[in-house]
Amino acid sequence: MYKYIIKRLLFLIPTVIGVTFIIYFIMNITPGDPGRAILGSGVSQADVDAYNHAIGYDLPFLQKFINYLENMFLHGDFGISYVTKQPVFNEIWPRYITTIELAFLGMIVSTVIGIPLGIYAAVKQYSATDTVASLISFLLAAVPTFVLGLVLLFCFSLKLNLLPSYGIPDWTGYIMPTLAIAIPIAAQNFRFTKSSMLDSIRQDYVRTARAKGATERTVVWKHVLKNALLPVITQIGLNLGLLLCGAVVAEQIFSVQGIGSLIVDRITQKDEPVIIAGTILISICFTIVMLLVDIIYAFIDPRIRAKYTKKRG
């Protein structure tokens, strides 16, 4: 198992190189340049060229790419922002901390709401609770985040004046952005958990456990839930990885200074150092989340753990 973890961590190196190359290539073929985007249309082309030369933008593509990799791996330097002239890491790290906090809050809320309701709906299938919860989940899963965010702003900020509508001045600023990203995911978790539970309940080992006299509580929590959780954990991990990529819509609606909104803003200005560093940070975090999901898999399912355990004998 340790070899597998080390192997996955080493896999981060080619992942980072590949992501960096793709972003560099895309930014290289897109029209425009940082000099024109920053200085404006009223500046002469000579001044624009001078600015691009000063920041090294006019260097050949491969030379820029190799220089960036050398600075990143050997010196831990992600460059200087074309726009703010500040070190890139110092600029993106505080914003990414905000996104991480928002992502984990959204994951916790969606998990606490969606999974228990999904388990209960599967156990009490065709009951009134199951019917109502299923209808609500279908509705909420179809509601876009920006619509839900606007409704929350209208109700809790404009009408009731209970929560701040701009930024995160204190802990209350997390409530509406968290709900905006968590509610649709909670609906997905509910449906996914219910479907997985129903599939496990119909398996032969469940009928065998009941035939042996096991109580319904033991059947559900010891036999059904452990097997039903595997695909649910995958779903949670994917959702967390996507949220770590930046809940751009929620950040824009609630004016949250996160990594997603930063990258979107800098794309229009072709601020390559910020865009590339932010994307690299996102890819690393996403890979680590997927690694944690695989490790949790191994602890839940001994069959998976056995694949990575060295045989003795």
Residue, then its C-alpha position, 0 to 999 in steps of 0.5 A: m500500500y505504501k508503494y502505491i501511495i509513493k507511486r501516486l505522489l511521484f505521478l504528480i511530477p509528470t502531471v504538473i509538467g503536462v498541465t504546465f505545457i498544455i496551459y502554456f501552449i493554449m495561452n501561446i496560441t490565443p490572440g492578444d498579449p499582456g502588453r496590449a491588455i494591460l496598457g490599453s488600446g491607446v498605447s503605441q505598438a512600440d510601447v506594447d512591444a517594449y513592455n512584452h520584451a521587459i516581461g519576457y513574453d516575446l521569448p520563444f515558446l519552448q524557451k519560456f516553458i523550460n525557464y518556467l519549469e527550471n524556476m518552479f522545480l529548482h527555486g520554487d519560483f512561480g514568477i511575477s504577475y504581469v498585472t500587479k508585479q507581485p510574486v505569483f505565489n503570494e498573490i494566489w495562495p491567500r485566495y486559494i485558502t479561501t476556496i479551500e475553506l469554501a470547498f470543504l464547507g460545501m462538501i461537509v454540508s452536502t454530505v451531512i444532508g445528502i447521505p443520511l437522507g439517501i440511506y433513510a429513503a432507501v430503507k423506507q422506499y416508497s414511503a411519504t418521506d422517500t417520495v417527498a425527498s426524491l421530488i425535492s432532490f430532483l428539483l434542487a439538482a436541476v437548479p443552477t448555482f447562479v439561480l440559487g445564489l441569486v435567490l439566497l441573496f434576495c431572501f437573506s440579504l435584500k429582504l431579511n438583511l441577515l447575511p452580508s451580500y459582498g465578500i466574507p467579512d466574518w463567518t456569516g459570509y460563508i453561509m450563502p456561498t456554501l449553501a449555493i454550492a452545497i445544495p445541488i451537490a446534496a441533491q446529487n449525493f441523495r440520489f446517488t446514495k439511495s441508488s447505491m443502497l437499493d442496489s446493495i439491498r437486493q444482493d444475495y448476501v443481504r438475503t443470506a444475512r436476513a435468513k441467518g436471523a440478523t436484525e434489520r439494523t445490522v443488515v443495513w449498517k454492517h452489510v449494506l452500507k459498507n458496500a454502498l459507500l464505495p461509489v458514494i465516496t467516489q462521488i464525494g471525492l469528485n465533487l470536492g475536487l471540482l470545488l477545489c478547482g474554484a467555485v467560480v459562479a459562487e465566487q462571482i455572485f457573492s464577490v468571494q476572493g477565491i482562486g476561480s474568480l482570480i483565474v477568470d479575471r486574469i485570463t482576459q489580461k493574459d497574466e500567464p504566471v498567475i493562470i499557470a500557477g493557479t492551474i498547477l495548484i488546482s491539479i495538485c490538489f485534485t490529484i491528492v484528493m483522488l489519492l485520498v479517495d483511493i486510500i479510503y477505498a482500501f480501508i473500507d474494502p479489504r479486497i482493494r487493500a489486498k491488491y496492494t499488500k505484499k503476499r507472504g509465504 
